[in-house]
Amino acid sequence: MGRYVFSSHDGFGLGHTRRNALIAREVARLDPTAEIVLVTGVQRPPAWLEDPRFSVVRVPSLIKDQTGSYGCEGMDFRTAVAERARVFGSLVADLRPDVVVVDRHPFGTAGELRPGLAEARRQGATILLGLRDVLDDTATVRRELQGPGWQGVGDVYDELLVFGSPLLCDHERDYGLPYPARYCGWVVERPARQVRDKSTVVVSAGGGGDGETLFRLGIEALRRRPALRGVVTAGPYAGDWLRRLVRGDRELAGRLELRRGGGSTVDLFAGAGAVVQMCGYNSTVEALAAGQRAILVPRRAPRREQAIRAGRLASLGLADVLDETATPEEVAWLLDQPRRLSQKACARAGISFDGATLAAQAVTSRALEAVA
């Protein structure tokens, strides 16, 4: 029986924990007797975190503001970091994992994983780092790699996994990543077969906390196309203002639906005629997997990750991109254009959707080596 720990630093977004959960599911499929623990700062857990195949350990949330700084609601920053370090260190000491997978930040948001990772290394665990396809703009990432948050990575980590392809973002070339990386493809659920309703437009903004501009833009575009109906999907961090906006709009009554939760949208996307969304990792790859040429409205702060991802997908002919200052008329015009991607469009651009399986194979093979 392999023992696995997946750690993510999420406090506000859901993306890092979502990737870990999808890979953990594949690990459980490949190693049915596995003991799997997910460590996360997500405090409003979506349904997909309730899985009998793994357990969830929660740590205090460190939430990023618009300046890129972190804070903790109800707890001062230092206390929150110390508690996160204590929880992770205790888990490692008690579970004695064969493999530890950390998403995005090698030693946590503020270095809180260092003691626990040192103990895992002393115990003989394999330690892997998972990185998404696009991290940020080149200058920012190069500074990060030279900073204290990456000091000692080569001494602690056995391998780096990138959940993407070098055709979209080559971490060694673009960022100067000083360690070799294994590219696994994009981590996403595959959509079930859906009958596509061309009159349905999905407006989506991931966790929802920073999606007000996108939601308003999509809703106003629908107002200009009376033949279309909209499904607004928002994660657990969208404010009550969105519920009031959707349900209180008499003009759109009967053709605008609100869905909350923050789970997978891939089947919803697969059954829709069009998708208007931001450009976070999970919802974007779900749109691609669903065959959608999405209308992307990426955020540009506090990181430029979304804007970079959107621009590169547009250059590959896989999406259309608008700025946050776009007008509803611009969105409505794009809704009138063909929104379906051919089955081979992503493959031609080097986009693959087997990242969860390939990452899980890498993780379980390490555990088998440890057990042997």
N, C-alpha and C positions, 0 to 999 in steps of 0.2 A: 504493500500500500504506500503510494507516494504521498508526501505531505507538501502542500503548496501554500504560499502566502502571496497575495496580490495587493499592492499598496498604491493608492492614488491620493493626490493632495486636494481633491475637489472640496469646495465649500459652497460654491455658487452654481457653477456649471455642472453638467452631468457627463460630459464627454469622456473624461479619463476613467471614471468608474464604469461607464458603459462599455468601453473597450475591454477593460479588465473582466467584466462580467461575461461578455461574449466569449472571450478566450477561455475563461474558467469553465463555461459550459462545454466547450470542446475538449478541455482537459478531462472533465468528468466523463465524457463519452469515450475517450481513448483509454482512460484509467478509471473504470467504474468503482474501484475501491478507494479512490483518492480521498484524502482529507484536505479540503480546500477552504481557505479563509480569505475574505476580502476586507481590507482596511480602507475606510473612506471617511471623508469629512462631510458627505452629503447628509443633511439633517432632515430633509423631507423626502424620504425614500420612495421612489417610484416602484410600481408593481414588479418590474423585472429584477429587483434586488431580492425579492422573496422567492428563493429557489432552494428546495430541500437538498440539492446536491452540494451546496456550499453554505458556510455561515458568514455573517457580516459583523465586523467589529467597527464601531464608530468612534471617531476621535473629534475633538473640537474643530469646528469649521474655521478656516482662515479664508476670508472673503476679500477678493481684490476690488478696489475702487477704480474710478476712471483714471486715476493717476498711475495705476499699476501697483500701489501699495496695498499691503494686507492688514486686515484687522479681524477681531473676533467679537461677535455680538455677545454681550453678557459676560465677557472675560477679558482681562487685559492680555496683550499680545504675548508677553513673556510667559505668563501662566499657561496660556493655551499651547504654546510651543513645548513647554516642559511636560504638559500632560500628554501631548501627542507622542513625545519621545518615550515617556514612561509606558504608555499603552503598547506601542510597537515593540519596545524592548522586552516587555513582559511576555508578549505573544511569542516572540522568537525564542525566548528562554524556555517557555513551557512546551511549545509545539515541536521545536527542533526541526524546522522545515528542511526538506531536501532541496527545494527551489524557492527563491524569493524573486518576484517580478515587481519592479517599481516603474510607475508610469511617469514619464516626462522629466521630473526634477530628481537627479540622482540621489540626493540626500535629503529630499523633502523641501518644503517651502522655505524653511529657515535652518536647515541642517539637523532637524530633529531625528532623522533616520540614522545618523552616523553611528551612535552607540549600538543600536539594534543590528545594523548591518555588520558592524565589527564582530558582534557576538555570533551572527549567522556564519560569517567567514571562519571564525574560530571553530565552530561546530562542523565545518566542512560543507556547508550549503553552496549550491550554485546560485549566483546572483546575476539577474538579467535586467537590463534597462530597456523599456519600450518607449519609442519616440513616434509622434504622429508624422504625417507626410510633410507638412509645412510648420515650422516652429515660429518664425517671425521674420522680419527683414534681416538681411545678411549682416549688416553692421551690428545690430543688437545681439544677434546670436553669437557672433564672433567675440564680442565683449563678454558675453555670458560664459562662453567656453573657457575664457582666460581668467575668469573670476573665481572667488572662493567656493561657489556652489558646485564647481566641477573639479576642484582639487582632490586628487586621489582616486579619481574614477578608474584609472587603469589598474590600480592596486586592489580594488574592491570588486569590480564587475568582470564577469567572465565573457559576456557577449552583449552587444547592442542590437535590438530588433527595431526596424523601422516599419511602421504600418502604412506603407505606401510603396512608391516605385521611384527609382532615380530618374526616370523619364519626366516625372513631374517636379521632383525636388531631390537633387543629389546632395546628401548631407556632407559628404567629404569635399565635393567641389564647391558647393554654394556656401557652406558654413565653415569649411576648414576643420571638420570633425576629425580629431586626431586618432580615432580608433576605427577599425573596420566594422562595418555594419551589415547585418543580414536583412534584406528587404523581403517582407512577407506578403505584400499586397494589402489591400484595404480591409479592415475589420468591419463586417456588416452582416446582418441577417439577410438571407435570400428571401425575396418576396414570394408569397403564394400566388398561384395564377389568379388573376383578377380580371373581371369584365370592366373595361375602361369606360367611364362616363365622361364624355367630352364636355359636358356642361358643368362639371364640378371643378372648382379651383381650390386648392389647399394653400392656406397662408400659414407659414410655420416659422417659429423662432426659437427652436431648441428648448432650453430651460425656461425661457420667457422673461427673465429678469431684465434684459436689455433690449427687448424687442418692440418697444412701443412705437418707434418710428416705422418699422416694418409692418406691424399690424395695422396701423392707421393708413399707411400707403396702400396696402392690399385691399382693405375694406373700401377705401375711396375709389379704387379702380373698379371693384365690383359694382359700385353704385353706378358707374358709367356703362356697364354692360348688363342690362336687365335680363338678358337671356341666360346668364350664368348664375350658379349658386355657389356659395363659399363655405368651406369648412376651416375654421380658425383653430389651430391646434397649438396649445401652449403647455409648457412644463409647469412644475410646481411653484416657480418663482414669479410668474406673471401676477401683477397686482389685481385687486378687485375691480379696478377701473376697467379692465378688459371685459370682465363679465357684464358690467353695467353698460359698456359701450355696445357690445353685441346684442344683448337682450333688450336694450332700451331703444334701439334704432328701428322706428316704425316703418321707415321707407324700405328697409331690407328685411323686415319681418317675413318669415316663411322661406327665405332663401339664404340665411346665414346661420350657421351652427357653430357652437363653441365646444371643443373637446379639450379636457385637461388631463394631465397625467405625466407626460415626459417619457413615455415609452417609445418603442419602435414605431416609426411612421412609414416604414417601407411598404406595407400592404396598402395603407391609405394612399400613398403616392402612386402605387401601381394601378389603383382603380380610378385615379383622377385624370382629368383632361389636361391640367396644368398645375404647376407648383410655383408659388412665390415665397421665397425664404431668404434667411441670412445665409452665411456660408461657413458655419461651424463644421467640424469634421464629420460628425455622425449623420446629421440630417442631409448634408450634401452627398455623402456616399450612398445614403439610402435612396436619394432621388436618382442618382446615376444607376444604381442597381435596379430600380423600378422602371428604367427606360425613359426617364423624364429629362428633357432639355430645360432645366429649371431657370427661372428668372431670379437671379441672385442680387441681393442688396446687402453687401457685406459691411460689417462695422470696421472702423479703421483705428480704434483705440479701445483699450490701452495697448493692444498688440495689433500689428498689421497682418497677422496670419490670415484672417478671412479675406482681406482684399487681395493678397498675393495668390491664395488658392483660387479665388474667383477669376482673377485675370488670366491665370494659366489654363484653367478649364475653358475659358472663353476662347483663348488662342488655339486650343485644340478642337474647337467647334462643338463643345459639349454643353455649353450654357450661354445665357445672355446675362450681362452684368449692368446694373444701374447703381448710381451713387445714392447715398441717403437723402440727397437734396432733389432726387427725381420727382416728377409730378405724377399724379394718378393717371393722367393721359398717356404718359410714356409707358406705364405698366399695362394699361388697357390695350395700347397698340401691340405690345408684345404678346398679350393674350390672344390676339387675333391671328398670330403667326403659328405655323406648325410647331408643336411642343414635344413631339415624340422623337426619341433617339432610336436609330436602328440597332438591332441586336449586336452588330459587329462594331458599332461606333466606339465603344469604350475599349474593346480589345485592340482595335487599330491604334488607339492612343496610348496603349500600355497600361490601361486601368483594369485591374483584376480584383475579384471580390472574395478571394479565398484566404484572406489574411488571418482570420480566427483559426482556421484549420492548420495553416502552416505554422503560425505562432505556437499553437498548442502542441504540435508535433515537436517543435524545438524545445518546449518546456518539458514535456513528458520524457523525451529522450534523455534529458539531463537527469531527471529523477531516476530513470531506470539505471543509468550509469552509477548513480549514488547508491542505489539499493544493491546493485551487483557488487 
